[in-house]
Amino acid sequence: MVFERHTSTESEIAVKRFDRSSATWDSAVDVISSRTPTEEQKYPDYSEVSYYDTSAGLHVMRLAAWQVRRANRWQLYFSTLNDASPAWTAPSVLVTDSLDDTGIQVRPFLDTAFVITWKRANTVMWLMKSVSTTTPAETLAVSNSDSIEYDISTKYGVTGVIWTSTIQGRMAPLYRQIIQYPQIHLSTPETLQVPDPCSAPHFTICPTPDPTFLFETQKSGKRDAFYYLSNYWYPSYGSLTGDSLSDNRNARSFNLPIVIKQALGVQNSFPTVLGFVVYEKCRASDSSLVFINGYTGDTVRSPGYNRNAMLCSQTFSAPTGENVLVVWESNRSGRGHIYSRVVRLYFNSITDKSHSPIAFQLLQNYPNPFNPSTTIRYGLGGKSHVTLTLFNTLGQRVAALVDGYQEAGYHDVRFDGGRLASGVYFYRLQAGDFVQSRRLVILK
C-alpha cells in the first residue's frame, strides 16, 4: 500500500507491505519521498508487473507514482522497486506538464509495462512506462466539461477508459479501448446508452468486448449506484444499492465511493451483485461503509467519517478461499487513520461445479482477447441438450464446440483458435429454450 502522510515539517509518500500468505501487515513503513510542506505531495497510486530478463530470469517491478506541487505547479513523480534491488529508487520526474489537483492512476499492461493516466483540465492524459522506456504523454480522453471524471482498467492486453462528458445537456459516459496488436491501436470513443445523468464511472469487469460498469446517478433528487452491463446483444442497466450516497468526494475526485472487484456472478445476463462493492452511506453526524459481497451485506460504522475506500489490485488465496484487502481512511478520535479489512470473495463459488446455478447462463470467455486458446464457461439449470457454436461476423459457423446432453451445473470448454484468423467471433449457447451469445476476440 502506498499512501501520503503529513507532519508539521514534512510531506511524505510512504509504503507499507501486506503479506498475502499470512494476511498480515508488516510493522515497518518505508518512506520513498519526503519534502517540505510547501512542496505538497498527493494522490499516490501503485501497481506491479512481471518481466523476464535473459540474464537474470523472471522479475517483478513495482511502480509508485504521485503528484508534487512546486511553485503552485503540479508535476508527476515516480519511484520503482525491483525484486532484485533492496530499496526504492530515488524519486524522478515523469511529467512536468501542469496537472490537475486530482488523483492519478497506475495500471499494469501485458505484464511488461505500466499505463499511467492523469487529468489536465478537460482531458485525460496517458503514457506507458516499461522497465527501460517511456512513451510520450498523449491525450486519451476529451470531455466538453471541466468536471470530467474517469476510470481505467487493464487486462489481457486491452486497456479501457470510461469518462463522462456533457451530451445533449446531461452527463453521459463514453468508453474506448487501447489494444496491443503488435502495435498499439486506439479505438474510436463510443457513448454508452445510460438513460439517466451519471457521474463517478467505474469498471466492474476488465475491458473485454463486454465490459460492465458502475456509475452514480441522479434520479428524482436521489443519488444511487447504477450498473450497466454492456452485453453485445442485450445491454442492461438498473439500480444497485437503493441507498442515498454520500455527497463528499474522495482523493481521486470520484463521488464517494463505489469500489468494485471483478464480477464473478451472472444470472440470465444480469449481474446479481456485480462482484464485490463498497460504498459510503451518508448519515446525520458521520458516515458508514457498506460492503456488498455475493448475497451478503455488512456495514462498518464508527464515530467520524469513513471514506476513500480502496481495493487491493490483486486477490490472494487462503484456506478459506479467495480474499480481497480493503483499506480506507477514518477520522475517528479527531485524527486521520488508515484501516484495513480482509474480505472473503464468496462469488468464487461460481467456479465450484458442486454448486448448481440458479438459472441457465453463458459467461464471458477467459482470457479475452486470447492467442491461441481460451476457456468458455456456462451454467445449466437442468439436464439439457446443449449446443455451443462459434460464428464469424458474417454469421457463418466456424466451429461446433458442444453438441449433446449434459447434466445441470457449470461446464468448461477449452477452445483453441490457432487455425482461425485474428478478429471478432461470436459463440452461442443453446440449451432447450435458452439461447445466449457473446463475443470473443482472437489477437495474433
JOFENRA-V201515 format. One record per residue. RES is the residue in three letters. SS is DSSP state (H for helix, E for strand, - for the rest). BURIAL is 1 if it has 16 or more other C-alpha atoms within 10 Angstrom, else 0. D_CENTER is the distance of its C-alpha to the mean C-alpha in Angstrom with 2 decimals. Layout:
res & ss & burial & d_center
RES & SS & BURIAL & D_CENTER
RES & SS & BURIAL & D_CENTER
This chain:
res & ss & burial & d_center
MET & - & 1 & 16.54
VAL & E & 1 & 17.56
PHE & E & 1 & 19.05
GLU & E & 1 & 21.81
ARG & E & 0 & 25.16
HIS & E & 0 & 28.45
THR & - & 0 & 32.07
SER & - & 0 & 35.24
THR & - & 0 & 35.62
GLU & - & 1 & 32.24
SER & E & 1 & 28.66
GLU & E & 1 & 26.56
ILE & E & 1 & 23.23
ALA & E & 1 & 23.17
VAL & E & 1 & 21.47
LYS & E & 0 & 21.75
ARG & E & 0 & 21.13
PHE & E & 0 & 19.93
ASP & E & 0 & 21.69
ARG & - & 1 & 19.66
SER & - & 0 & 22.96
SER & - & 0 & 24.75
ALA & - & 1 & 21.92
THR & E & 0 & 23.74
TRP & E & 0 & 23.40
ASP & E & 0 & 25.69
SER & E & 0 & 28.35
ALA & E & 0 & 28.33
VAL & E & 0 & 26.45
ASP & E & 0 & 26.42
VAL & E & 1 & 26.84
ILE & E & 1 & 25.63
SER & E & 1 & 26.79
SER & E & 1 & 29.52
ARG & E & 0 & 31.10
THR & - & 0 & 33.45
PRO & - & 0 & 32.22
THR & - & 0 & 33.33
GLU & - & 1 & 30.66
GLU & - & 1 & 27.76
GLN & E & 1 & 24.47
LYS & E & 1 & 21.20
TYR & E & 1 & 17.42
PRO & E & 1 & 16.65
ASP & E & 1 & 13.37
TYR & E & 1 & 13.30
SER & E & 1 & 12.20
GLU & E & 1 & 14.49
VAL & E & 1 & 15.71
SER & E & 1 & 18.74
TYR & E & 1 & 21.64
TYR & E & 0 & 25.16
ASP & E & 0 & 28.25
THR & - & 0 & 31.42
SER & - & 0 & 33.53
ALA & - & 0 & 31.38
GLY & E & 0 & 29.05
LEU & E & 0 & 25.38
HIS & E & 0 & 23.79
VAL & E & 0 & 20.59
MET & E & 1 & 19.90
ARG & E & 1 & 18.03
LEU & E & 1 & 17.43
ALA & E & 1 & 17.35
ALA & E & 1 & 17.68
TRP & E & 1 & 18.96
GLN & E & 1 & 21.35
VAL & E & 1 & 25.09
ARG & E & 1 & 27.54
ARG & E & 0 & 30.91
ALA & - & 0 & 33.74
ASN & - & 0 & 31.53
ARG & E & 0 & 29.29
TRP & E & 1 & 25.65
GLN & E & 1 & 24.85
LEU & E & 1 & 21.94
TYR & E & 1 & 22.75
PHE & E & 1 & 21.29
SER & E & 1 & 22.46
THR & E & 1 & 21.90
LEU & E & 1 & 22.91
ASN & E & 1 & 24.01
ASP & - & 0 & 24.85
ALA & - & 0 & 28.33
SER & - & 0 & 28.78
PRO & - & 0 & 29.80
ALA & - & 0 & 28.19
TRP & - & 1 & 25.68
THR & - & 0 & 27.09
ALA & - & 0 & 28.64
PRO & - & 1 & 26.40
SER & E & 0 & 26.65
VAL & E & 0 & 26.14
LEU & E & 1 & 23.44
VAL & E & 1 & 23.93
THR & - & 0 & 27.03
ASP & - & 0 & 26.17
SER & - & 0 & 26.28
LEU & - & 1 & 22.82
ASP & - & 1 & 21.95
ASP & - & 1 & 22.10
THR & - & 1 & 18.35
GLY & - & 1 & 15.38
ILE & - & 1 & 13.96
GLN & E & 1 & 10.70
VAL & E & 1 & 11.05
ARG & E & 1 & 9.06
PRO & E & 1 & 11.06
PHE & E & 1 & 12.71
LEU & - & 1 & 14.93
ASP & - & 1 & 15.69
THR & - & 1 & 18.19
ALA & E & 1 & 16.82
PHE & E & 1 & 14.37
VAL & E & 1 & 13.03
ILE & E & 1 & 13.89
THR & E & 1 & 13.76
TRP & E & 1 & 15.85
LYS & E & 1 & 17.75
ARG & E & 1 & 21.47
ALA & - & 0 & 23.27
ASN & - & 1 & 22.09
THR & E & 1 & 20.13
VAL & E & 1 & 16.86
MET & E & 1 & 18.05
TRP & E & 1 & 16.62
LEU & E & 1 & 18.11
MET & E & 1 & 17.66
LYS & E & 1 & 19.20
SER & E & 1 & 20.44
VAL & - & 1 & 22.85
SER & - & 0 & 25.76
THR & - & 0 & 24.85
THR & E & 0 & 23.06
THR & - & 0 & 22.81
PRO & - & 0 & 24.17
ALA & - & 0 & 22.01
GLU & E & 0 & 21.52
THR & E & 0 & 20.49
LEU & E & 1 & 17.25
ALA & E & 1 & 17.44
VAL & E & 1 & 20.45
SER & - & 1 & 21.09
ASN & - & 0 & 24.63
SER & - & 0 & 23.85
ASP & - & 0 & 23.47
SER & - & 1 & 21.09
ILE & - & 1 & 18.21
GLU & - & 1 & 14.75
TYR & E & 1 & 11.57
ASP & E & 1 & 7.83
ILE & E & 1 & 6.75
SER & E & 1 & 4.73
THR & E & 1 & 7.36
LYS & E & 1 & 9.01
TYR & - & 1 & 12.71
GLY & - & 1 & 14.04
VAL & E & 1 & 12.21
THR & E & 1 & 10.24
GLY & E & 1 & 9.46
VAL & E & 1 & 10.09
ILE & E & 1 & 10.91
TRP & E & 1 & 13.62
THR & E & 1 & 16.65
SER & E & 1 & 20.28
THR & E & 1 & 23.62
ILE & E & 0 & 24.81
GLN & - & 0 & 28.15
GLY & - & 0 & 28.26
ARG & E & 0 & 24.94
MET & E & 1 & 21.37
ALA & E & 1 & 19.46
PRO & E & 1 & 16.06
LEU & E & 1 & 16.11
TYR & E & 1 & 13.90
ARG & E & 1 & 14.60
GLN & E & 1 & 13.76
ILE & E & 1 & 14.88
ILE & E & 1 & 16.37
GLN & E & 1 & 18.31
TYR & - & 0 & 21.60
PRO & - & 0 & 24.17
GLN & - & 0 & 23.28
ILE & E & 0 & 20.46
HIS & E & 0 & 20.50
LEU & E & 0 & 19.02
SER & - & 0 & 19.04
THR & - & 0 & 20.75
PRO & - & 0 & 18.79
GLU & E & 0 & 19.04
THR & E & 0 & 19.31
LEU & - & 0 & 17.68
GLN & - & 0 & 20.56
VAL & - & 1 & 19.58
PRO & - & 0 & 22.98
ASP & - & 0 & 22.57
PRO & - & 1 & 21.85
CYS & E & 1 & 18.26
SER & E & 1 & 16.32
ALA & E & 1 & 13.16
PRO & E & 1 & 10.70
HIS & E & 1 & 7.09
PHE & E & 1 & 5.01
THR & - & 1 & 6.02
ILE & - & 1 & 6.52
CYS & - & 1 & 6.00
PRO & - & 1 & 8.58
THR & - & 1 & 11.75
PRO & - & 1 & 14.88
ASP & - & 1 & 13.92
PRO & - & 1 & 10.40
THR & E & 1 & 10.09
PHE & E & 1 & 9.41
LEU & E & 1 & 10.56
PHE & E & 1 & 13.14
GLU & E & 1 & 16.03
THR & E & 1 & 19.35
GLN & E & 0 & 22.90
LYS & E & 0 & 25.35
SER & - & 0 & 28.91
GLY & - & 0 & 28.43
LYS & E & 0 & 25.65
ARG & E & 1 & 21.99
ASP & E & 1 & 19.83
ALA & E & 1 & 16.32
PHE & E & 1 & 16.10
TYR & E & 1 & 14.12
TYR & E & 1 & 14.50
LEU & E & 1 & 14.58
SER & - & 1 & 15.18
ASN & - & 1 & 17.65
TYR & - & 0 & 20.11
TRP & - & 0 & 23.15
TYR & - & 0 & 22.30
PRO & - & 1 & 19.58
SER & E & 1 & 19.47
TYR & E & 1 & 18.54
GLY & E & 0 & 19.73
SER & E & 0 & 19.70
LEU & - & 1 & 17.65
THR & - & 1 & 19.21
GLY & - & 0 & 22.64
ASP & - & 1 & 22.61
SER & - & 0 & 23.45
LEU & E & 1 & 20.58
SER & - & 1 & 21.45
ASP & - & 0 & 22.58
ASN & - & 0 & 21.57
ARG & E & 0 & 18.93
ASN & - & 1 & 16.80
ALA & - & 1 & 16.73
ARG & - & 1 & 13.94
SER & - & 1 & 16.07
PHE & - & 1 & 13.98
ASN & E & 1 & 16.37
LEU & - & 1 & 16.17
PRO & - & 1 & 13.81
ILE & E & 1 & 11.39
VAL & E & 1 & 8.80
ILE & E & 1 & 7.04
LYS & - & 1 & 6.63
GLN & - & 0 & 7.10
ALA & - & 1 & 10.29
LEU & - & 1 & 13.29
GLY & - & 1 & 16.10
VAL & E & 1 & 17.43
GLN & E & 1 & 20.98
ASN & - & 0 & 22.89
SER & - & 1 & 19.84
PHE & E & 1 & 18.71
PRO & E & 1 & 15.88
THR & - & 1 & 17.96
VAL & - & 1 & 15.71
LEU & - & 1 & 12.19
GLY & - & 1 & 11.40
PHE & E & 1 & 11.38
VAL & E & 1 & 11.69
VAL & E & 1 & 13.29
TYR & E & 1 & 15.13
GLU & E & 1 & 18.25
LYS & E & 1 & 21.47
CYS & E & 1 & 24.26
ARG & - & 0 & 27.70
ALA & - & 0 & 31.09
SER & - & 0 & 31.32
ASP & - & 0 & 27.93
SER & E & 1 & 24.48
SER & E & 1 & 22.77
LEU & E & 1 & 19.32
VAL & E & 1 & 18.85
PHE & E & 1 & 16.93
ILE & E & 1 & 16.50
ASN & E & 1 & 16.23
GLY & - & 1 & 17.64
TYR & - & 0 & 20.96
THR & E & 0 & 21.46
GLY & E & 0 & 21.02
ASP & E & 0 & 21.84
THR & E & 0 & 22.45
VAL & E & 0 & 22.91
ARG & E & 0 & 25.75
SER & - & 0 & 27.80
PRO & - & 0 & 29.94
GLY & - & 1 & 28.21
TYR & - & 1 & 24.74
ASN & E & 1 & 21.53
ARG & E & 1 & 18.63
ASN & E & 1 & 15.65
ALA & E & 1 & 13.83
MET & E & 1 & 10.95
LEU & E & 1 & 9.40
CYS & - & 1 & 10.36
SER & - & 0 & 8.05
GLN & - & 0 & 10.33
THR & - & 1 & 12.37
PHE & E & 1 & 16.10
SER & E & 0 & 19.12
ALA & E & 0 & 22.15
PRO & - & 0 & 25.26
THR & - & 0 & 23.83
GLY & E & 0 & 20.76
GLU & E & 1 & 17.07
ASN & E & 1 & 16.01
VAL & E & 1 & 13.23
LEU & E & 1 & 14.29
VAL & E & 1 & 13.95
VAL & E & 1 & 15.69
TRP & E & 1 & 17.11
GLU & E & 1 & 20.10
SER & E & 1 & 23.38
ASN & - & 0 & 26.63
ARG & H & 0 & 28.83
SER & H & 0 & 32.35
GLY & H & 0 & 32.16
ARG & - & 0 & 30.00
GLY & - & 0 & 26.36
HIS & E & 0 & 24.87
ILE & E & 0 & 21.58
TYR & E & 0 & 21.20
SER & E & 0 & 19.12
ARG & E & 0 & 18.92
VAL & E & 0 & 18.20
VAL & E & 0 & 17.23
ARG & E & 1 & 17.97
LEU & - & 1 & 15.60
TYR & H & 1 & 18.38
PHE & H & 1 & 16.52
ASN & H & 1 & 17.16
SER & H & 0 & 20.70
ILE & H & 1 & 19.90
THR & H & 0 & 20.48
ASP & - & 0 & 23.86
LYS & - & 0 & 26.52
SER & - & 0 & 28.88
HIS & - & 0 & 27.09
SER & - & 1 & 28.18
PRO & - & 1 & 25.73
ILE & - & 0 & 26.66
ALA & - & 0 & 26.85
PHE & - & 1 & 26.71
GLN & E & 1 & 23.30
LEU & E & 1 & 21.92
LEU & - & 1 & 18.41
GLN & - & 1 & 16.37
ASN & - & 1 & 17.75
TYR & E & 1 & 16.06
PRO & - & 1 & 15.59
ASN & - & 1 & 15.48
PRO & - & 1 & 16.80
PHE & E & 1 & 19.28
ASN & - & 0 & 22.62
PRO & - & 0 & 24.87
SER & E & 0 & 23.78
THR & E & 1 & 21.17
THR & E & 1 & 21.27
ILE & E & 1 & 21.65
ARG & E & 1 & 21.60
TYR & E & 1 & 23.39
GLY & E & 1 & 25.05
LEU & E & 1 & 28.66
GLY & - & 1 & 30.07
GLY & - & 1 & 33.53
LYS & - & 0 & 35.62
SER & E & 1 & 35.51
HIS & E & 0 & 36.47
VAL & E & 1 & 33.28
THR & E & 1 & 32.78
LEU & E & 1 & 29.64
THR & E & 1 & 30.26
LEU & E & 1 & 28.65
PHE & E & 1 & 29.60
ASN & - & 1 & 29.34
THR & - & 0 & 28.78
LEU & - & 0 & 32.55
GLY & - & 0 & 32.46
GLN & - & 0 & 34.35
ARG & E & 0 & 33.80
VAL & E & 0 & 32.95
ALA & E & 0 & 32.42
ALA & E & 0 & 33.28
LEU & E & 1 & 31.02
VAL & E & 0 & 32.43
ASP & E & 0 & 35.68
GLY & E & 0 & 37.22
TYR & E & 0 & 37.23
GLN & E & 1 & 34.55
GLU & - & 0 & 34.29
ALA & - & 1 & 31.80
GLY & E & 1 & 28.58
TYR & E & 1 & 25.59
HIS & E & 0 & 26.43
ASP & E & 0 & 24.88
VAL & E & 0 & 26.20
ARG & E & 0 & 25.76
PHE & E & 0 & 26.23
ASP & E & 0 & 27.51
GLY & - & 1 & 27.27
GLY & - & 0 & 29.29
ARG & - & 0 & 32.14
LEU & - & 0 & 30.18
ALA & - & 0 & 29.44
SER & - & 1 & 26.04
GLY & E & 0 & 24.69
VAL & E & 0 & 23.26
TYR & E & 1 & 24.76
PHE & E & 1 & 24.68
TYR & E & 1 & 25.21
ARG & E & 1 & 27.02
LEU & E & 1 & 27.76
GLN & E & 1 & 31.02
ALA & E & 1 & 32.22
GLY & - & 0 & 35.22
ASP & - & 0 & 34.43
PHE & E & 0 & 30.64
VAL & E & 0 & 29.20
GLN & E & 1 & 25.61
SER & E & 1 & 24.21
ARG & E & 1 & 20.93
ARG & E & 1 & 20.30
LEU & E & 1 & 19.84
VAL & E & 1 & 20.02
ILE & E & 1 & 22.29
LEU & - & 1 & 21.93
LYS & - & 0 & 24.91
